[in-house]
Amino acid sequence: MCTVPLLNRICRESYTEPEALYAVMKQRGMDLVTITDHDSIDAAESLRQHRDFFVSEEVTCYMPSETEIHVGVYAISEREHIEIQRRRKDIGCLLAYLSERSILFSVNHLFSGLTGRRAEEDFVWFHAHFPAYEIKNGQMPWEQNLRSQEVARAQEKASWGGSDAHTLASAGTTYTEVRGARDSAEFLAGLRAGRGSVRGEDGSYVKLTRDVALIALAMFQEKPWLAPLMPLLALVPLVTAAHWKGERQFLRRWGRTPVAMPAYRELGVIT
């Protein structure tokens, strides 16, 4: 469900069926497909039959500063999903488990306010304990993605990206390549070795507005009794404009905050 108050009772984050998503991914040229739902691998149930599909998720975690982050974890088993969910509110315990199991993981949308406030110490944790960063998110402004790329390069992190699509319209428009990889094992090994190349689109205001409107329309189709609220669709461009402005403000606030951190200054991330 959506995390926005009130909407979290009636609206889902996506209305796309897993098989439909998989079919679109293949049509758009993907050799491998994974889905990173929030704290769920339910979509994997109907896709396990495909040899070119592997199970992943986006985990909602909490830092020692009590801020929230999203961590991408890739190529996991059902048992590992259960253990990850048990540990996600204790970041130290979670990181130890992911490392022990040699699970590939990353910090997602490094400079986004999507998960709320940020603290300076969070970036110290990212630098010290996370092997990889998401450097291109298909729903984030190009400035945020560029900043993530700069930090990942300076800190010599493995990196990748994805569409963060909640509708079929955006699915697969941002993706990661590993040249020469013949299967998911070689692809993941290439990511771990830092050989991933991110392709495709950054986010845009128009793209975000379209996707939010599509989700809202799907909600009304699923729940016809909400039809009296349909005039509120006119407010979607205003809501997404406010969000887009907030994202840019968040980047201005935190994109340069690391100047106060010796670890960042020594790496030359801030000049």
C-alpha positions in Angstrom: 0.0 0.0 0.0 1.0 3.6 -0.4 2.8 5.1 2.6 1.0 8.5 2.3 -1.4 9.0 5.2 -5.1 8.3 4.3 -4.0 6.9 0.9 -2.4 4.0 2.7 -5.9 2.7 3.4 -7.2 2.7 -0.2 -4.3 3.0 -2.7 -1.6 0.6 -3.7 1.9 1.7 -4.9 1.4 -0.4 -8.0 -1.4 -2.2 -9.8 0.8 -4.0 -12.3 0.5 -7.8 -12.4 4.0 -9.6 -12.2 3.5 -11.5 -15.4 2.5 -8.4 -17.3 5.6 -6.6 -16.0 7.8 -9.5 -17.0 6.3 -9.6 -20.5 6.9 -5.9 -21.0 10.5 -6.2 -19.7 11.2 -8.9 -22.3 9.6 -6.8 -25.1 11.9 -3.9 -24.1 15.0 -6.1 -24.5 15.9 -7.2 -21.0 17.9 -10.4 -20.8 17.3 -10.7 -17.0 14.4 -9.5 -14.9 14.1 -8.8 -11.2 11.4 -7.0 -9.1 12.2 -5.0 -6.0 8.9 -4.5 -4.2 9.0 -2.9 -0.7 9.6 -5.5 1.9 7.9 -8.2 -0.2 8.8 -11.0 -2.6 5.2 -11.9 -3.4 5.6 -11.1 -7.0 8.2 -13.8 -7.3 5.7 -16.5 -6.8 4.3 -16.4 -10.4 7.7 -15.7 -12.0 9.9 -18.4 -10.5 9.3 -20.5 -13.6 11.3 -18.1 -15.7 15.1 -19.0 -15.9 16.0 -15.4 -16.5 14.2 -14.1 -13.3 15.8 -13.7 -9.9 14.3 -12.6 -6.6 15.1 -9.3 -5.0 13.4 -6.7 -2.8 13.7 -3.1 -1.5 14.0 -3.2 2.3 12.8 -0.4 4.5 15.5 0.0 7.2 16.2 2.4 10.1 19.6 4.0 10.8 21.0 4.6 14.3 20.0 8.2 13.8 16.4 6.9 13.5 16.2 8.0 9.9 14.7 5.7 7.3 16.5 4.3 4.2 15.7 1.9 1.4 18.2 -0.9 0.8 18.1 -2.9 -2.4 19.0 -6.6 -1.9 19.4 -8.9 -4.9 19.2 -12.6 -5.7 17.8 -13.8 -2.4 16.0 -16.9 -1.3 12.6 -17.0 0.4 14.4 -18.0 3.7 16.8 -15.0 3.3 13.8 -12.7 2.7 12.3 -13.9 6.0 15.6 -13.3 7.9 16.1 -9.9 6.3 12.6 -8.8 7.3 13.4 -9.9 10.9 16.5 -7.8 11.0 15.5 -4.7 9.0 14.9 -2.5 12.1 18.4 -3.2 13.4 20.7 -1.9 10.7 23.9 -3.4 12.3 22.3 -6.8 12.6 21.0 -6.6 9.0 24.3 -5.6 7.5 26.1 -8.4 9.4 23.6 -10.9 8.0 23.8 -9.6 4.4 27.6 -9.7 4.6 27.7 -13.2 6.1 25.4 -14.5 3.4 27.3 -12.7 0.6 24.1 -11.0 -0.5 24.5 -8.2 -3.0 23.0 -4.9 -1.5 23.0 -1.2 -2.0 21.8 2.1 -0.7 19.0 3.3 -2.9 18.3 7.0 -4.0 21.1 8.4 -1.9 20.1 12.0 -2.1 16.3 11.7 -2.1 13.9 12.9 0.5 11.5 10.1 -0.4 12.1 8.4 3.0 12.1 11.6 5.0 14.8 13.4 6.9 18.5 12.5 6.8 21.4 12.9 9.3 25.1 13.5 8.6 26.1 10.3 10.3 24.0 8.4 7.8 26.5 9.2 5.1 29.4 8.0 7.3 27.5 4.7 7.7 26.9 4.5 3.9 30.6 5.0 3.2 31.8 2.6 5.8 29.3 -0.3 5.5 27.6 -0.3 2.2 29.5 -1.9 -0.8 27.3 -0.3 -3.5 25.1 2.7 -4.3 22.1 3.0 -6.7 23.5 5.7 -9.1 20.6 6.1 -11.5 16.9 5.9 -10.5 14.4 6.3 -13.2 12.1 8.4 -11.0 14.7 10.8 -9.6 15.9 14.1 -11.1 19.1 13.9 -13.1 20.9 16.1 -10.5 20.3 13.6 -7.8 21.5 10.7 -10.0 24.6 12.6 -11.0 25.5 13.4 -7.4 25.1 9.7 -6.5 27.4 8.8 -9.4 30.0 11.3 -8.3 30.0 9.9 -4.7 30.0 6.3 -5.8 33.0 6.9 -8.1 34.9 8.8 -5.4 34.3 6.1 -2.9 35.0 3.3 -5.4 31.6 1.7 -4.7 30.0 -0.8 -7.0 27.0 0.8 -8.6 23.8 0.1 -10.6 20.4 1.5 -11.4 16.9 0.7 -12.3 13.6 2.2 -13.3 11.9 2.3 -9.9 8.8 1.9 -12.0 5.3 1.6 -10.4 3.6 1.4 -13.8 4.2 -0.4 -17.0 4.8 2.9 -18.8 8.1 3.5 -17.0 9.2 -0.1 -16.5 12.6 -0.9 -18.0 13.3 2.6 -19.1 16.3 2.6 -16.8 18.4 -0.5 -16.5 21.9 -2.0 -15.8 24.2 -3.9 -18.2 27.1 -6.2 -17.5 28.9 -6.8 -20.8 29.6 -10.5 -21.5 27.4 -11.8 -18.7 25.6 -15.0 -20.0 23.3 -15.6 -17.0 22.2 -14.1 -13.7 25.2 -15.5 -11.8 27.7 -13.9 -14.2 25.6 -10.7 -14.2 25.6 -10.5 -10.4 29.3 -11.3 -10.2 29.9 -8.5 -12.7 27.9 -6.0 -10.5 29.9 -7.1 -7.5 33.2 -6.5 -9.4 32.1 -3.0 -10.4 31.5 -3.8 -14.1 27.9 -2.6 -14.2 26.9 0.1 -16.7 23.7 2.0 -16.1 21.6 3.0 -19.1 18.4 4.7 -19.9 16.4 7.6 -18.5 16.5 9.8 -15.4 13.3 10.9 -13.8 11.3 13.9 -14.9 8.3 15.9 -13.6 6.2 14.8 -16.6 7.1 11.2 -16.1 6.3 11.2 -12.4 3.0 13.0 -12.9 2.0 10.6 -15.6 2.8 7.6 -13.4 1.0 9.0 -10.3 -2.1 9.7 -12.5 -2.0 6.1 -13.9 -1.8 4.7 -10.4 -4.8 6.8 -9.3 -6.8 5.7 -12.3 -6.0 2.1 -11.5 -7.2 2.6 -8.0 -10.5 4.0 -9.2 -10.9 1.0 -11.5 -10.3 -1.4 -8.7 -12.6 0.5 -6.3 -15.5 2.0 -8.2 -17.1 3.3 -5.0 -14.3 5.9 -4.9 -15.6 7.5 -8.1 -16.8 10.7 -6.3 -13.2 11.4 -5.6 -12.1 11.4 -9.2 -12.2 15.2 -9.5 -9.2 15.2 -7.2 -7.1 13.9 -10.1 -6.8 17.5 -11.2 -4.6 18.0 -8.2 -2.0 15.4 -9.2 0.2 17.9 -11.2 0.3 20.2 -8.1 1.2 17.3 -5.8 4.0 16.1 -8.0 5.3 19.6 -8.5 5.6 20.0 -4.8 7.4 16.7 -4.5 9.7 17.6 -7.4 10.6 20.9 -5.7 11.1 19.1 -2.4 13.5 16.7 -4.0 15.7 19.5 -5.4 15.7 21.2 -2.0 16.7 18.0 -0.4 19.6 17.6 -2.8 20.8 21.2 -2.1 20.7 20.5 1.6 22.4 17.2 1.6 24.4 17.1 -1.6 27.0 19.4 -0.1 26.6 18.5 3.6 29.5 16.0 3.4 31.9 18.9 3.3 31.8 18.7 7.1 32.9 15.0 7.0 36.6 14.2 6.8 36.0 10.9 5.1 34.3 12.7 2.2 36.7 15.7 2.1 39.7 13.3 1.9 38.1 11.5 -1.0 37.6 14.7 -2.9 33.9 14.3 -3.2 33.4 17.9 -2.2 35.8 20.5 -3.7 
